[in-house]
Amino acid sequence: MEKQENKDNPFAKVDKIEKQKKEFIEKAQGETHFSRKKDKIGRYILLDSDLSDRLEEYIKLEAKRFETKSYIFNEALDKWLESKGF
């Protein structure tokens, strides 16, 4: 019966495409200017739980699409190392 309803509904295909688009955008991840040109190396970093919570809050509420955890860490670590002369 659902297939019959989809045939009768001219917007069913559009709704399906919109749903797929939304899922794709929600799962999208940004890349930094570092990761486009360099190999990525997985590292585990222990974070203070309060810092981790603040980061999660920022990403959920205010982060732009390209501001992933990796992007934020790469930018922050790069600036910190530059300030130390490395």
N, C-alpha and C positions, 0 to 999 in steps of 0.2 A: 504494500500500500504506500510506503514511503517513496518508492521509485515513481509511482504514479503521481504523487504530489509534486515531486521534483520536476516531472515532465510538464505539469500544469503551471508550475511557478517559473516564470521567465527570469526571475532574479536569483534562482537557486545556484546557478553556476557563478554568478557574480558574488554571491554571499560566500561561496566556497573559496573563490580566489581571494577575496578580502580577508578571510580567515587565515589562509595560507600566508598572505602578505604580512599580516599582523604577527603570526608565529615566527616568520623569518626575521622580522625586525627585532622582536623580543630576544631572539637567540643570537643576534649579531654581536660581534666583538670587534673592537677597534684594535689598531696596531699603532705602535709608536714609529717615529722615523728611524729608530734603532732596529726594530724587529723586521722592517721591510728589507733591509740590506744585510743584516747580520743573522747568523745562526742563533736560534733560541736554545737556551740551556735551562732546564728545570732545576730550581733550587727551592728548598723549604726554608721558610723564614718564620721564626717564632715571634709572635706579636703579643704585646700586652692585651689582655681581653678588652679593656676600655678603649684602647686605640683601634682594635679590630671592630668594635661596636660603632665607634664614631665613623670609621671608614665605610662600613655597611650602610649606615644612616645617610651619609653623604651620597653614596652611589644610588641609593633608592630614591632620594628626594631631589637632588640637584645636579647630579653628574650629567654631562653631555654624553652622547652615544659613544664617542671614542674614548671616554675616560673610564677605562676598565681598571681593575686592580693592578694588572701588569703595567699599564701605561702610567698610572700614578706612582708606583714604586720605581719604575725606570726613570721618570722625570725627577723625582725627589732624590734618588740615589746619585744620579748624574750631577745635579746641582750641589749636593753635599760633597761629592768627590772633587768637583771643580773648586769649591771653596777651600779644600784642603791642599790644592795644588796638584791633583792627580788627574 
